[in-house]
């Protein structure tokens, strides 16, 4: 598929200001195929790391103090893929996501002369998915219901109706893509679904 990278370059980065949230940046890493078109590079997280071991993710990680989200995406991608930052052509931002206590800033980049390297301290394996897959396939959507839970000291006596107040339940919609043996889900799936919408104007 034809990809208009200028459309990404013209986008303005979103900002969610909240110092209490964990801030991360990821890279939608595009690799141009020999016959034309792009693949998206994904990682399978090492089973030895404490956070989300074995999950599929995009290259990226925490934003360090004094670092911009784009700088973090560039640094983390270079570190995880064991490549020179000069091999990463940063194109522009995708949509910012907030999930619970996490804010994630995705950036689109083209990786040049990549030879399949990665740091096995954080990454178990890498794989590539044709960008067309995300344009041509809608993700599955599943609902996770949540009910309010209260501590023993919650002051029900101060509320009209107390425990019987009309507390609202909530739900979270979680997206899933299945590509061959790989499950791409959660925030990573949301980032890719959003990016597919950006490049197709949907």
KARA-V884061 format. One record per backbone hydrogen bond with DSSP energy under -0.5 kcal/mol. NH is the residue of the N-H (numbers start at 1). CO is the residue of the C=O. E is the energy in kcal/mol with one decimal. If there is no record, write none. Layout:
<<NH;CO;E> <NH;CO;E>>
This chain:
<<4;2;-0.5> <5;3;-1.3> <7;4;-0.9> <8;4;-0.6> <8;5;-0.6> <9;5;-2.1> <10;6;-1.6> <11;8;-1.5> <17;15;-0.5> <18;16;-0.9> <21;18;-1.7> <22;101;-2.9> <23;21;-0.5> <24;22;-0.5> <24;103;-2.8> <25;61;-2.5> <26;105;-1.7> <27;59;-2.9> <28;26;-0.5> <28;107;-3.3> <29;27;-1.6> <30;28;-0.7> <30;109;-3.2> <31;39;-2.7> <33;37;-2.8> <36;33;-1.5> <39;31;-2.6> <40;129;-3.2> <41;29;-2.6> <42;127;-3.0> <43;57;-3.0> <44;125;-2.9> <45;43;-0.6> <45;55;-3.1> <46;122;-2.8> <49;46;-0.9> <52;50;-0.7> <54;45;-1.0> <55;52;-1.6> <56;183;-0.5> <57;43;-2.7> <59;27;-0.5> <61;25;-2.1> <63;23;-2.6> <64;62;-0.6> <67;64;-2.1> <72;68;-2.2> <73;69;-2.4> <74;70;-2.3> <75;71;-2.6> <76;72;-2.9> <77;73;-1.9> <78;74;-2.2> <79;75;-2.4> <80;76;-2.7> <81;77;-2.2> <82;78;-0.8> <83;78;-1.7> <87;84;-2.5> <88;85;-1.8> <89;87;-0.7> <89;110;-2.9> <90;88;-0.9> <91;108;-2.9> <92;108;-1.4> <94;106;-2.4> <97;104;-2.6> <99;102;-2.8> <102;99;-1.9> <103;22;-2.9> <104;97;-3.1> <105;24;-2.3> <106;95;-0.6> <106;104;-0.7> <107;26;-2.2> <108;92;-3.4> <109;28;-2.1> <110;89;-2.2> <111;30;-3.0> <112;87;-2.9> <112;110;-0.5> <119;80;-2.8> <120;118;-0.6> <122;119;-1.1> <123;119;-2.3> <124;44;-3.4> <125;44;-1.1> <127;42;-2.0> <129;40;-2.2> <131;38;-2.6> <133;130;-1.7> <134;130;-0.6> <134;131;-1.0> <135;131;-1.0> <136;132;-2.8> <137;133;-1.3> <140;176;-2.8> <142;174;-2.5> <144;172;-2.8> <145;143;-0.6> <146;170;-3.4> <154;151;-1.8> <156;154;-2.1> <158;155;-1.7> <159;156;-1.8> <162;159;-2.3> <164;161;-2.2> <165;162;-1.8> <167;165;-2.9> <170;146;-2.4> <172;144;-2.3> <174;142;-3.4> <174;172;-0.6> <176;140;-2.3> <177;184;-3.1> <179;177;-0.6> <179;182;-2.6> <180;178;-0.6> <182;179;-2.7> <184;177;-2.7> <184;182;-0.6> <185;183;-0.6> <186;175;-1.8> <188;185;-0.9> <189;185;-0.6> <190;186;-2.1> <191;187;-2.5> <192;188;-2.0> <193;189;-2.6> <194;190;-2.5> <195;191;-2.3> <196;192;-2.4> <197;193;-1.6> <198;194;-2.0> <199;195;-2.3> <200;196;-1.0> <201;198;-0.9> <202;197;-2.6>>
